[in-house]
């Protein structure tokens, strides 16, 4: 069961969503990392998609940015389904 959930998370484009959230906030990767408790290198890996953040990491990002976790995941899912960014409000 765990593998199925992890595979489903890998299919959701979280990297571009995290990058967009960071840029909307006017933060560089270092500043964003400090805000959410991650090293700059990890932020970069998540944004590029070379690593997939786990649920715990997404929770820390949610808490650090004050954006509900469900909104972050929903925004990424909508991008996957081709919904324009302008139609998505965070």
N, C-alpha and C positions, 0 to 999 in steps of 0.2 A: 504494500500500500504506500509506503513512504517513497519508493522509487517512482510510482505513478505521479504522486504530487510533485516531486522534484522535477520530473520530466515536463509536467504541465507548466511549471514556473519557468523552465528554460525556454518554452515556446513564446512566452510573453516578453515583448521587447522593453524590459525595464531600463536598460542603459540609456536610450534616447530620452525616456521620460525623466530619469534622474538628472540627466544633463540639462534638460529644459527647466526643471524645477530650480536647479542651481543657478542657471543663467537669468531666469526671471527674478530671482532674489538678488541679482547683481554680485554674486560671489564667485571667486575663483575656486579651484579645487581644494586648495589648502584651507581657505576660510570655511568652505562647506564641510570639509572633513572635521575641522575643529568644532563646528556647530553640532554635528551629529555623532562625534566620537569615533571618527575613522581617520586613518592615515591617508594622505593625498594619493599615494600609490593605489590604495584600494578603491578610492573614488574613481580614479582614472580607469582601472580595470573593469569596474562595474559599468561605467559609461561606454566603454569600448565594446563591452559584451564578452570580454575574455574570461570573466568570472560572473557568476550569478549570485546576487546577494541572497542569503538565507532569510527566513522569516524573522529571526532575531535582529538581523541587520536592518531589514525593512522597518521593523518596529522602532529601532533607534532613530532611523531617518524620519519616520513619522513623528516621533516625539520631539526631535530636534527642530523640525520645520513647522511643527504645529499643524500638519496636514494629516487628516485621518488616513490610516493605512489603506482602508478600502478605496479611498479616492485615488491614491497613487496606483494601486493595482488596476482599478477600473480605467484610469486614463491610459495605462499601458495596453490594456485589452482593447480599448477603442482604437488605438493606433494600429494594433494588429489587424483589426477588422476594417481598416481604411477610413475611419471617421476623421475628418479634418480637425486639426488642433484648435482652430477657432471655435469649433462646436463644443469643446471640452472646457469646462471651468473647474478650477481647483480651488 
